[in-house]
Amino acid sequence: MVHWPITLVGLLGKICGPIGFLQAAAQGKFPWSFGWTILTNDLIWWIPFGLILVNAKRKANATI
């Protein structure tokens, strides 16, 4: 997979979003109920992005 770096950037964004949410919610700046949005919008994407990156790594190792 040639375009794995953009997939990595997407995954990093999906990781940083929940981290920012946790910090804001812990400080009382954001309602904890918004965590459902984080779950459906960010965490659910960790699996597909992770699988794409694992597959890209396997293909890269196979060509070496």
Residue, then its C-alpha position, 0 to 999 in steps of 0.5 A: m500500500v503506497h498511501w499508508p502515511i495518510t492512513l497513519v495520520g488518520l489513525l493519529g487523529k482518531i487517537c488524539g480526539p479521545i485524548g483531548f476529550l478525556q482531558a476536557a471532560a476531566q476538567g469539567k469543560f466538556p460534558w461526559s455524555f459526549g463520550w458516546t460521540i467519541l465512541t461512535n466517531d473515533l474509537i470505532w475507526w481504530i480497528p479499520f485503520g489498524l488493520i490497513l496499517v498491519n496489512a501495509k506492513r506485511k506487504a512491505n516486509a514481503t517485498i524486502 
